Amino acid sequence: MNRHLSRMIAMQTLYEHEFRPDASVDEIKSRNLNEYSGKTDEVFFNTVVDGVIAQAEKIEALIGEAAPEWPIDQISLIDKNILKIAIFELIFSKDVPPKVVINEAVELAKQFGAENSSKFVNGVLGTIYTNNVEDNNG
C-alpha cells in the first residue's frame, strides 16, 4: 500500500475538513478513500487524519513556536495541513523515521503548495525536529 498517496489523501481530507468545518470528517474520509480504493494504506490514513484532528491544538502550538513570524491563520491551508500531518507523525505517531516524514512533507509541499512552500515546510519541520524529536532521542 502506498503511504505517499495515503498522506496526499489525508492532506486533501484535512484541507476539505478545514475549508468545510460543518461537513462530516467521516464522510470526507470515506469519499476520498473510495476514490483510491485498494491503492492506499487505510489504517495509516485513518490514524493520521484522526490523530491530526485529535491533536490539532498541540500541533498548531508547535507550528506557532517554530514559525512565530507566521501566525497560524496566515499560513495557507495546504501548507498548514502538510505541516499538521508531518508533525503528527514526528511527535505523536513516531511510526516513520523523522527524515522520511520531513522528506515526504517537502515533496507534498512541492507538489501542492506555492513556490516557497517546500522551503517553509522544511524550515518549520527542521525546527520542530531539532527542538522536540532530537532532544527526546538523546
N, C-alpha and C positions, 0 to 999 in steps of 0.2 A: 504494500500500500504506500502511496505517495504522501509523505509528510509535507513536502513543499506545497503541493496542491492543497493539502488539508489546512496549512497555515493561510494560504491565499483565500480559501473559502471562509475560514474563521475571520480573517480581516474584513471580508465583504459582509459577513453576517454582523459583526460588531459595528461596522460602519452604518449598515442599514438600521440596526437597533438604535444607534445613537441619533441617526437622522430622523427616525420614526419611533420615538420612545413609547408611544402608545401601542405599537404593534407587538404581538406576542413573540418573544425571542424563540420559543419552541417552534412556532410556525415558520419563522425565518430560517432557523436551522434546518428544519425538515425540508423546506423547499430547496434550499441551497444544496443539501446533501443529495436529494433526489436527482438534481441536475447532473451530478457527478457520480452517480451510483456505481459502486464497485471499484472506483478509482482512488478513494480516499481511505485514510485510517480514521474510521468513525469514532473510535474510542478516544484517540488523541484529539480529534476535532472537538468532541463534546467536552473533554477535560479542559481544553484551552478556552473555549467560549465560556463555559460555566465558571471556570476559575477566574478569568478576567473580570467577569461581571461580579463575582463574589468578592474579589479583592480590589475592586475599582478605586476605592478611596485611598488605600495604601499605595496602589500603583501610581495614581495621579500625584500623590505626595512625593513619591520618589522622582517622578518626572520634574516636579516643581523644584526639588532640591538640586537636581542635575542640570536643569536649564532655567535658572532663576530669571534670566532676561527674557524668557518666553513664557508669559502667563498661559496656563493650560488652555484657556478659551481662545487663544490666538494661534495655537498650533492647528494645522489643517487636520481634518478628521482622518484622512488617510494616514498621515504621519503619526498621529496620536494612537490610532488603533494598531499600527505596526509596532509602535513602542510598547503598548499595553501587552500585546502577545509576547513579545520578547522578554519584557520584564517579568511577566508571569512565569515564563519558562526559566529565566535566570534565578529568580528569587524564591518562587513558591513551588515549582514543579521539580526542577533540578534533574529532569529525566534525560536531558540532552546536554552534551558538553557546551560550556559557555561560548567558546569560539564558533561553534556551529550555529548556536542561537543568534549570535551577533551577525554572522555572515548571512544567514537566512533573512534576517530583518533588513540588512542593507540591500540584498537582492530584491526583496519586495518593494523597498523604497525606490530603487532604480526603475522597477517595472511599473509601479503605480503612482509614485509621488512626483513632485515637481523637480526642477533641475537640481536643486541643492538638498533635496530630501535625504539622499543616501548619506551625505556628509553630516547632516544634522542628526539623523538616527544613529549613525556610527559614533558620533561625539557623545550623545546622551547615554547610549548604552555602554560606551567605554568608561564614562564617569561612574555610572551605576555599578558596573562590574568592579572597578577599582575600589569604590567605597563600600560595597556591600558583599560581593562574592569573594574577591581575593582575601579580604580580611577574615572571612569565615573559613577559608580553606587553609589558613595558616601558612 
